[in-house]
Amino acid sequence: MNDQAASGPDRLKPDKAKHYALLVDGYVRDLFATGQILQRLDYEVYIVNNAEDALRLIDTAAPAMVISELSLPRMSGLELLVRVKQDIRTKTIPVIIHTSSGDAKREEHCLAAGCASFLRKPVEPDALYAAIQHATETTPRQFIRMKTLLPVNVTGRASVGEAASTEYVSELSENGIFVHTLSPRPVNSVLHVTMIIHSIPVKVRAIVLHSIPLSRGLAREPGMGMKFLEISPTDRELVRNFIKGQIMKDISTQ
C-alpha cells in the first residue's frame, strides 16, 4: 500500500497507472482496513485522506478506479465525484462511494452524479470485489480470485516424479483454480482434483479451460486454469469461507 508521503504522485510508474486503485478516506482505521482488503484482492493501492490530494494524484496518473468516503475534510466525496465526472480528462474513471453514511438522499445524489456503486460500511469483501469488477472490467468475474498456495493432487497426471511434485494450487476462487504444474493437461480435459484446505481434503471434478506449458522464454506461470464442474455444497462453503478468512485476516471493520 502506498500514500503520497511514502511514494508521491511523481513516483507512480506509468505501467502501474492503469492498474492502481486510489482510495480516499478521512477515517484512518477505514483507510488502512479497506486498503489491506484491496491489496489482498491483488490491486495496487494508493491512499490519501482528502479530496484535494486525490485530485492531484489523478492529474499525475489516472487510476483504474477511485474509491471514496463521502465525509472528507474540506471537499466532500460527492464534490470529488462531481469534479472527476465533469472533467473530460477523467470522466471515464469509475468512482465507487464507500461510506458510513446511511442517507438515502446522498445515495441518490451520488448515483445521479455518476458513481459506479454506492456501498455502505462495513462492506463484505465479495460485495466490494463485485462492485470493482463491474466498474472496471468488460467481463466481470463473479467470484473473488485469490492468490494462494495449497497442496493438490490431480488424477490423470501426464507425468510423475519431479514434475508432479511441483504441483500446487496458486489461485483459488469459488468457481475454479489455477494449478501450477510443469505438465499441464490439454484443454477440455476433465480431471478429478483433491486440494487440502485447513487439513481437510476438498474433492472436485474440473475441466481445463486453458493450459500454459513450461517455456524458457515465457514469463507466465506454467499450469492450467480449471473450472469446477462438480463440488459439494459443503466443500463450496469451505472454499468460500477460506477465501473470506484469508482476505479479512487480522483486519477489523468495526
C-alpha positions as CSV (number, residue, x, y, z in Angstrom):
1,M,0.0,0.0,0.0
2,N,1.2,3.4,-0.8
3,D,0.4,7.0,0.1
4,Q,1.7,10.4,-1.1
5,A,4.1,10.7,1.8
6,A,5.6,7.3,1.1
7,S,5.9,7.4,-2.6
8,G,4.4,10.6,-4.0
9,P,2.4,11.0,-7.3
10,D,5.6,11.7,-9.3
11,R,6.9,8.2,-8.3
12,L,3.9,6.3,-9.7
13,K,5.3,4.2,-12.5
14,P,3.4,4.6,-15.8
15,D,2.9,0.9,-16.3
16,K,1.1,0.7,-12.9
17,A,-1.2,3.7,-13.7
18,K,-3.9,1.7,-15.3
19,H,-3.9,-1.0,-12.5
20,Y,-3.9,1.1,-9.3
21,A,-6.9,1.9,-7.1
22,L,-7.0,5.3,-5.5
23,L,-8.5,5.1,-2.0
24,V,-9.8,8.3,-0.4
25,D,-10.9,8.2,3.2
26,G,-10.6,10.6,6.2
27,Y,-11.0,7.8,8.7
28,V,-7.6,6.2,9.3
29,R,-8.9,2.9,10.5
30,D,-11.1,2.5,7.4
31,L,-8.4,3.8,5.1
32,F,-6.0,1.0,6.1
33,A,-8.6,-1.7,6.6
34,T,-10.0,-1.2,3.1
35,G,-6.5,-0.7,1.7
36,Q,-5.5,-4.1,3.1
37,I,-8.6,-5.8,1.6
38,L,-7.8,-4.3,-1.8
39,Q,-4.2,-5.5,-1.7
40,R,-5.3,-9.0,-0.9
41,L,-7.7,-8.8,-3.9
42,D,-4.5,-8.1,-5.8
43,Y,-4.9,-4.4,-6.5
44,E,-2.1,-1.8,-6.3
45,V,-3.4,0.7,-3.8
46,Y,-2.6,4.4,-3.3
47,I,-4.2,6.1,-0.2
48,V,-5.0,9.7,0.6
49,N,-7.2,11.2,3.3
50,N,-8.7,14.2,1.4
51,A,-10.1,15.1,-2.0
52,E,-7.6,17.7,-2.9
53,D,-4.7,15.2,-2.7
54,A,-6.8,12.7,-4.7
55,L,-7.3,15.2,-7.5
56,R,-3.6,16.0,-7.6
57,L,-2.8,12.3,-7.8
58,I,-5.4,11.7,-10.5
59,D,-3.8,14.6,-12.5
60,T,-0.5,12.8,-12.4
61,A,-1.6,9.3,-13.3
62,A,-5.2,8.3,-13.9
63,P,-6.2,5.3,-11.7
64,A,-8.2,2.3,-12.7
65,M,-10.8,3.4,-10.2
66,V,-11.4,5.8,-7.2
67,I,-13.0,4.5,-4.0
68,S,-14.0,7.4,-1.8
69,E,-15.8,8.1,1.5
70,L,-18.3,10.9,1.4
71,S,-17.2,12.5,4.7
72,L,-13.9,14.1,4.0
73,P,-12.2,17.3,5.3
74,R,-12.9,20.4,3.3
75,M,-14.1,19.0,-0.1
76,S,-16.6,16.2,0.3
77,G,-16.6,12.9,-1.5
78,L,-19.6,14.0,-3.5
79,E,-17.8,17.1,-4.7
80,L,-14.8,14.9,-5.6
81,L,-17.1,12.7,-7.6
82,V,-18.6,15.7,-9.4
83,R,-15.2,17.1,-10.2
84,V,-14.0,13.8,-11.7
85,K,-17.1,13.3,-13.8
86,Q,-17.2,16.9,-15.1
87,D,-13.6,16.8,-16.3
88,I,-13.3,15.5,-19.9
89,R,-9.9,14.0,-19.0
90,T,-11.2,12.0,-16.1
91,K,-14.9,11.4,-16.6
92,T,-14.4,7.8,-17.6
93,I,-12.7,6.9,-14.3
94,P,-15.1,4.8,-12.2
95,V,-15.8,6.2,-8.8
96,I,-17.2,3.9,-6.1
97,I,-18.6,5.6,-3.0
98,H,-17.8,3.6,0.2
99,T,-19.2,5.4,3.1
100,S,-20.6,5.3,6.7
101,S,-23.5,7.5,5.6
102,G,-26.9,5.8,5.5
103,D,-28.6,8.8,4.0
104,A,-30.8,7.7,1.1
105,K,-30.8,11.2,-0.4
106,R,-27.0,11.3,-0.5
107,E,-27.0,8.0,-2.3
108,E,-29.5,9.4,-4.9
109,H,-27.2,12.4,-5.4
110,C,-24.1,10.2,-5.9
111,L,-25.9,7.9,-8.4
112,A,-27.2,10.9,-10.3
113,A,-23.7,12.4,-10.4
114,G,-22.3,9.2,-12.0
115,C,-20.9,7.0,-9.2
116,A,-20.4,3.4,-10.3
117,S,-21.6,1.9,-7.0
118,F,-22.7,3.1,-3.6
119,L,-21.5,0.9,-0.8
120,R,-22.2,1.3,2.9
121,K,-19.6,0.3,5.5
122,P,-18.7,-2.2,6.6
123,V,-18.9,-4.0,3.3
124,E,-18.3,-7.7,2.7
125,P,-15.2,-8.4,0.5
126,D,-17.3,-10.2,-2.1
127,A,-19.6,-7.1,-2.5
128,L,-16.6,-4.8,-2.8
129,Y,-15.0,-7.1,-5.3
130,A,-18.2,-7.3,-7.3
131,A,-18.5,-3.5,-7.4
132,I,-14.9,-3.2,-8.6
133,Q,-15.3,-5.9,-11.2
134,H,-18.5,-4.3,-12.7
135,A,-16.9,-0.9,-12.7
136,T,-13.6,-1.8,-14.3
137,E,-14.0,-5.0,-16.4
138,T,-15.8,-5.6,-19.6
139,T,-16.3,-9.2,-18.5
140,P,-16.7,-9.0,-14.7
141,R,-15.7,-12.0,-12.6
142,Q,-18.5,-13.4,-10.4
143,F,-16.2,-14.7,-7.7
144,I,-13.1,-13.4,-5.9
145,R,-9.9,-15.0,-7.3
146,M,-7.2,-15.1,-4.7
147,K,-3.5,-16.0,-4.8
148,T,-2.7,-18.9,-2.5
149,L,-0.5,-21.9,-2.0
150,L,-2.4,-25.2,-1.4
151,P,-1.4,-28.8,-1.8
152,V,-3.2,-30.6,-4.6
153,N,-3.5,-34.0,-6.2
154,V,-4.7,-34.2,-9.8
155,T,-5.7,-37.5,-11.4
156,G,-4.8,-38.3,-14.9
157,R,-1.3,-37.0,-14.3
158,A,0.7,-36.6,-17.5
159,S,3.9,-37.3,-15.7
160,V,5.2,-38.4,-12.3
161,G,8.2,-37.7,-10.2
162,E,9.7,-34.2,-10.1
163,A,7.0,-32.6,-12.4
164,A,4.2,-34.0,-10.3
165,S,5.8,-32.9,-7.0
166,T,5.8,-29.3,-8.1
167,E,2.0,-29.2,-8.5
168,Y,0.0,-26.9,-6.2
169,V,-3.0,-24.5,-6.3
170,S,-1.7,-21.0,-6.9
171,E,-5.0,-19.2,-7.4
172,L,-8.4,-20.1,-5.9
173,S,-11.9,-18.9,-6.5
174,E,-15.3,-20.3,-5.5
175,N,-15.7,-21.5,-9.1
176,G,-12.3,-22.7,-10.1
177,I,-8.5,-22.9,-9.6
178,F,-5.2,-22.4,-11.3
179,V,-2.9,-25.4,-10.7
180,H,0.8,-24.7,-11.0
181,T,2.3,-27.6,-12.8
182,L,5.2,-28.4,-15.2
183,S,2.9,-30.8,-17.0
184,P,-0.4,-29.1,-17.8
185,R,-3.1,-31.3,-19.3
186,P,-4.7,-30.5,-22.6
187,V,-7.6,-28.0,-22.8
188,N,-11.0,-29.7,-22.2
189,S,-9.5,-32.4,-20.1
190,V,-11.9,-33.4,-17.3
191,L,-10.0,-34.3,-14.1
192,H,-10.6,-35.2,-10.5
193,V,-8.8,-32.8,-8.2
194,T,-8.2,-33.0,-4.4
195,M,-6.9,-29.9,-2.7
196,I,-6.2,-29.5,1.0
197,I,-7.7,-26.6,2.9
198,H,-7.2,-26.4,6.7
199,S,-6.1,-30.1,6.6
200,I,-9.4,-31.0,5.0
201,P,-9.5,-32.7,1.6
202,V,-11.7,-30.8,-0.9
203,K,-12.6,-33.0,-3.9
204,V,-13.8,-31.5,-7.1
205,R,-14.3,-32.5,-10.7
206,A,-13.0,-29.8,-13.0
207,I,-12.4,-29.1,-16.7
208,V,-9.2,-27.5,-18.1
209,L,-10.0,-24.1,-19.7
210,H,-6.5,-23.0,-20.5
211,S,-3.2,-24.7,-20.4
212,I,0.2,-23.0,-20.2
213,P,3.3,-25.1,-20.9
214,L,6.7,-24.5,-19.4
215,S,8.7,-22.4,-21.8
216,R,12.1,-20.8,-21.2
217,G,11.1,-17.6,-23.0
218,L,7.6,-17.4,-21.4
219,A,7.1,-15.2,-18.4
220,R,3.7,-16.7,-17.4
221,E,3.4,-19.3,-14.7
222,P,3.2,-22.8,-16.2
223,G,0.0,-24.6,-15.3
224,M,-3.7,-24.9,-16.1
225,G,-6.8,-22.9,-15.3
226,M,-9.7,-25.1,-14.3
227,K,-13.4,-24.6,-13.8
228,F,-15.3,-26.7,-11.3
229,L,-17.9,-28.9,-12.8
230,E,-18.8,-30.7,-9.6
231,I,-18.2,-29.6,-6.0
232,S,-20.4,-30.5,-3.0
233,P,-22.2,-27.7,-1.2
234,T,-20.1,-28.4,2.0
235,D,-16.9,-28.1,0.1
236,R,-18.0,-24.9,-1.8
237,E,-18.8,-23.3,1.6
238,L,-15.4,-24.3,2.9
239,V,-13.7,-22.7,-0.1
240,R,-15.9,-19.5,0.3
241,N,-15.1,-19.2,4.0
242,F,-11.4,-19.9,3.4
243,I,-11.2,-17.1,0.8
244,K,-13.0,-14.6,3.1
245,G,-10.9,-15.6,6.1
246,Q,-7.7,-15.1,4.2
247,I,-8.8,-11.7,2.9
248,M,-10.1,-10.5,6.3
249,K,-7.3,-12.0,8.4
250,D,-6.3,-9.5,11.2
251,I,-8.5,-6.8,9.7
252,S,-11.1,-5.1,11.9
253,T,-14.0,-3.4,10.2
254,Q,-15.7,-2.5,13.5
